[in-house]
Amino acid sequence: MSKSISISALLACYLCSGAVSAVELFVYDGNSALTKEQAREQSEQWNEIKLLRKKVNQRAERVFDKADNESEACYKSGKLNAYWESKTRSCLDSNTGKHIRP
């Protein structure tokens, strides 16, 4: 007798918990206006971050390309004593240390 009562009580608890889960699923089904608004805001924020990263990367590439082009121009110049100083990003004369225009 006690086994049948405990099984029926367990079954009742299981059914009750299933009903609560169904209500929770109904409330959080993802079709509410609030979740759509949050998804839209997250999408906008993602797009803004992506655009900002793209701008930063393009700027870094331009700075690198500029320094690379200047160093190549220094080495290709007709002046034999010219060398590229990477810390100052300038073309210098190895004898005098003065700036050289390649």
C-alpha positions in Angstrom: 0.0 0.0 0.0 2.8 2.5 0.9 4.5 1.7 -2.5 1.4 2.6 -4.5 1.0 5.9 -2.5 4.6 6.9 -3.0 4.5 6.0 -6.7 1.3 8.0 -7.1 2.7 10.9 -5.1 5.9 10.8 -7.2 3.8 10.7 -10.4 1.8 13.7 -9.2 5.0 15.7 -8.5 6.3 14.8 -11.9 3.1 16.0 -13.6 3.1 19.2 -11.6 6.7 19.9 -12.5 5.9 19.2 -16.1 3.1 21.8 -16.0 5.5 24.4 -14.5 8.0 23.6 -17.3 5.3 24.1 -19.9 4.4 27.5 -18.4 8.0 28.5 -18.4 8.4 27.4 -22.0 5.4 29.4 -22.9 6.7 32.5 -21.2 10.2 32.2 -22.6 9.4 31.0 -26.1 11.4 33.9 -27.7 8.5 35.6 -29.4 8.1 38.4 -27.0 8.8 42.0 -28.1 11.4 42.4 -25.4 13.6 39.5 -26.6 13.3 40.8 -30.2 14.4 44.3 -29.1 17.3 42.8 -27.2 18.3 40.8 -30.2 18.1 43.9 -32.4 20.2 45.9 -30.0 22.8 43.2 -29.8 22.9 43.0 -33.5 23.4 46.8 -33.8 26.2 46.7 -31.1 27.9 43.8 -32.9 27.8 45.7 -36.2 29.2 48.9 -34.5 32.0 46.9 -32.9 32.8 45.2 -36.3 32.9 48.6 -38.1 35.2 50.0 -35.4 37.6 47.1 -35.6 37.7 47.4 -39.4 38.6 51.1 -39.1 41.3 50.4 -36.5 42.8 47.6 -38.7 42.7 49.8 -41.8 44.5 52.6 -40.0 47.1 50.1 -38.7 47.7 48.8 -42.2 48.1 52.3 -43.6 50.7 53.2 -40.9 52.6 50.0 -41.6 52.4 50.4 -45.3 53.7 54.0 -45.0 56.7 53.0 -42.9 57.4 50.0 -45.2 57.3 52.3 -48.3 59.6 54.8 -46.6 62.1 52.2 -45.6 62.1 50.7 -49.1 62.7 54.2 -50.6 65.6 54.7 -48.2 67.3 51.5 -49.2 66.6 52.1 -53.0 68.0 55.7 -52.9 71.2 56.3 -54.7 73.0 57.3 -51.5 75.4 54.7 -50.4 75.6 55.7 -46.7 71.8 55.7 -46.2 70.2 53.4 -43.7 66.7 53.1 -42.2 66.3 53.8 -38.5 63.2 51.9 -37.4 62.8 53.6 -34.0 62.5 57.1 -35.5 61.2 55.9 -38.9 63.7 58.0 -40.8 66.4 57.6 -43.4 69.8 58.6 -41.9 73.3 59.0 -43.2 75.6 56.5 -41.5 78.5 58.9 -41.5 76.8 62.0 -40.1 73.6 60.7 -38.6 71.6 63.5 -40.4 68.2 62.9 -42.1 68.3 62.1 -45.8 65.6 62.6 -48.3 65.5 59.5 -50.4 
